[in-house]
Amino acid sequence: MQGRAKGFLVMGPNISSVWGDLPMNTAIISSLLAGFGTTIGAAVVLFWGRTMQRELAFFLGCAGGIMLGIVFLDLIPSALQQGNYLSTAVGVLSGIALLRALDAALGVFFPQGSMMEENFLRMGYLIAIGIALHDLPEGFAIAAGYAVPGQLGLAIALAIGLHNLPEGMAVAVPLHMAGVSPWSIIGITLLVSLFTPLGTLIGLFLISFSQDFIGLLLAMAGGAMLYLVVAEFLPEGKRHGLFLTTGGFLVGLLVTYVIHRVLP
């Protein structure tokens, strides 16, 4: 989805002339619907019923593949086009450091290696925080898309909505395994989904001031998601089934690549 970065770049110094005609209501509604994909994904898991070990391995692998695809096909290329190698590297490392710190903080309340339910609860909360951090700059991307002529904003919102489906599953699966009630899971994913329109609102006001700031946030989101994949998704998936985790991971990568090609 390199079109996101293109959308940022074509604005240039004429952003102020576009600002007056910016369809703010359409951008906000689109970002709301895109963010709501997280809740829909969680609802699918809850409707599925009791999650078995095989399903958990596949879902974690699939979500990991999609997230890794987003990082390398979307977030990092967009961050590079918005800034440079140094700012992108700083953003990625900052995102990794932030999630590592959050992981350590959650580990105080839910120590790893104690009860399995606590491990799943810790993972679910960490994934939700990481996805929320990731959704904020995606809201910026929607704002940027609607700041240029054409259907770029709608294409970005559709792509983000599709990405949010497995991300909602990734939040719901460990929380469901930890015994969290379905309504609480829906409430958590609804809260996470609000970060997309929040990012769009902020982006509508910041986009004309600092494209470097947007690039840094995109890179931070990439680092945060990279940490989740390497430190949480794949290791936990392998514990429940290496073959299905690997298969899900490859499916996730394929889904992201197809979306990337269909919605350039």
N, C-alpha and C positions, 0 to 999 in steps of 0.2 A: 504494500500500500504506500508506495513512494509518492502517490498523489498528495498525501498529507503534506509532505515536505515541499512539494511543488506549490501547493496552495499557499504555504507560508512565504515562499520566495517570491512569487509573482506579485505580492502585495506591494513590497518595496516602499518607496516614499509616498505612494498615492493612497495609502491606507485611509488617510483622513477624508479623501473624496468618496471612498466606499462606505465609510462609517455612517454617513447620513442615510444611506439606503439599505443598511444592513437589516435583514429580516430577523430581528431579535426573537420574536415570538416563535417563529419556525425553528430557529436554532435551539431554543430552550425545550420546545416540545420534542424535537428529534433526540436531544440528549437525554431527556427523561425516558423516552421509549427505549433508547439504546441501553441506558443503565438498568432498566427494568428487566433486561435479558438475564441479569444475574439472579434475580428472584425466580424467573421462569425456569432457569437451569436447576435451582434448588428444589423447586416444586416437582420437577421430573423425578429427582431422586426420591423425594418423599412419597410420591405417587407409586413409584416402583415397589416400595415396601421395604422390608428388612434387607439391608445390604449385606451380601455374602462376601467372603474373602476374595473370590475371583473378580467379582464386579468392582470391588474396591481397588484391586491392583490395576484393572483395566482403566478405570476412571482416573486414577492418579497418574498413570502413564500417559493417557490421552491429554489430560490437562497440562501435564509437564511438556509434552510435545508441542501443544498449541502455544503455551507461554514462551518456550524457547524460540519457536518460529516467529512470534511477535517481536521478540527482542532483536533478533538478527535480520529479519526482513523488514521491520517497521521502525521500532523505537530508535535503535542505534543509527541506522541510515538517516532518519529524520533529524536526530540530534547532531550528526556530523554536518548536515546541510545547513542547520541553523547556527552552528558554532564552528569549532575546529577540533582537532584530535585531543588537544589538552583539556578543553572544557568538557568534552564528551567523556574522557577518561576520569576526570574529577567527578563528574556526575555519576558515572557507573560505580566508582569506588565508594562514593558517598551513599548511594542506594544500598550497596552491599553492607556497608558499615551500619547503616540505620537499621536494616532488617536483622543484622547480627545482634545489635544491641537490644532490639525488641525481643528477639528469640531468647536472649539471656535473661531479660526481665520476666518474660512469661515462664521461663524455666524455674524461677524462684517459686512461683505459685503452683506450677504443674511440673514437678521434677520428672525428667525423662527416666524411664526405667522403673517407675513405681507401678501404679495401676495402669492397665491398658487404656481405660476410659480417660484417665488424666492425660495420657499421651495424645489421644485423639482430640481431646478438648483443647489442649495447647496448640496442636497443629491447626485445628479449625480456626481458632482466633488469630493465629499468626497469618494464615492464608487470607483471612478476611481483611486484616490490616494491610497486607501487601497488595491485595487487589484494589483496596480503596486508594492507596498511594498511586497505583498504576492508573486508576480511573480518572484522577484529577487532571493530569496532562492530556489524557485522551479527550476530556472535555475542552481543553484548549484547542485541540486539533479540530474538533467540530466547529468551534467558534471561528477558527481560521478558514475552514472550508466554506462557511457561509459568508465570509468577507470578500469572496471573489465571485465573479460571474460563473454561471453554469450550475451543475448538480453535484459539485465536489462535496459540499457539506452533507447532502443526503447520502452519498456513497460512503463517506466516512462513518456517519451514524449507523448505517446498515452493517458495515464491517465490524464496528465496535459491538453492536448488538449481538451479532453472530459469535464474536469472541467471548462475550459475557456469558453465553449459555454454559459452556463447559467450566468456566470459572465459578459460576454459581454452584455447579455440581461439585467442584473441588472444595468449596466451603461447606456444603451440606453433608457430604459423605463422612468426613471425620466427626463432625458435630453429631450426626445421626448415630454413628457408631459409639459415641461417648454418652448417648442417652439423653441428649438435649431434646426438648419437646419440639414437635413440628412447628408450632406457632412461634416459638422463640427463634427457630432457624429462619423462618420467613421474615420475622422482624429484623434479624441481623442482616440478612441479604437485602432487605429493603433499605436499611440504613446505608449499607455499602453502595447500593445503586444510586443514592443521592449524590455521591461524589462526582459522578459524570456531569449532571447539570450544574453542580457547584463549580466544577472546573470550567464549564462553558460560560457561566456568569462572570467568573473572574477573568477568563480569557477575553471576553468582549470588551473589558475595560483595559486590560494590560497589553493586548496585542499590538496596539499602536505605539507602545512605549518601549518595549524591550523584547526583541526576538531572541536575544541571547539567553534571557531568563527562561523562555519556553524551551529552548534547546537543552538547558541544564536540567530542567524538570523531566524532560523526555529521557535523558540519559540516566537520571536517578531512578526513574521507573524501570528502566531496563536493568539496572543493577539490582534493584529489589526483586524483580521477577527472576533474574538469573540465580539469585541466592535461594529463592523458594524452590526452583527446579532442582538445583544441585544438592541442597541441604535438607529438603523436606520431601518433595514429591517423589523423586526417584528412589531414595533410600527406603522410604516407608512402603512404596509400591513393591520393591524387591522383596521385602519381608513377607509379603502376602502372595507373591507369585512372580518370579522373574520373567517367565515366558509371556504372561499376559501384560505385565508392565511394559515390556519391550514392544509388544504388539500395539498396545495402546499409545505408546510414545510415537511410534512410526505413523500410526493413524492420525494422531494429533498434528505431527509435522506435515503430513499430506494435506489435511484439511486447511491448515494455515496457508500452505503454498497455493492451493486451489483458490482460496479466497483472495490471496495476494494477486493472482493472475486474472481473476474475474473482475475484481474491483481495483484496477491499477491506480 
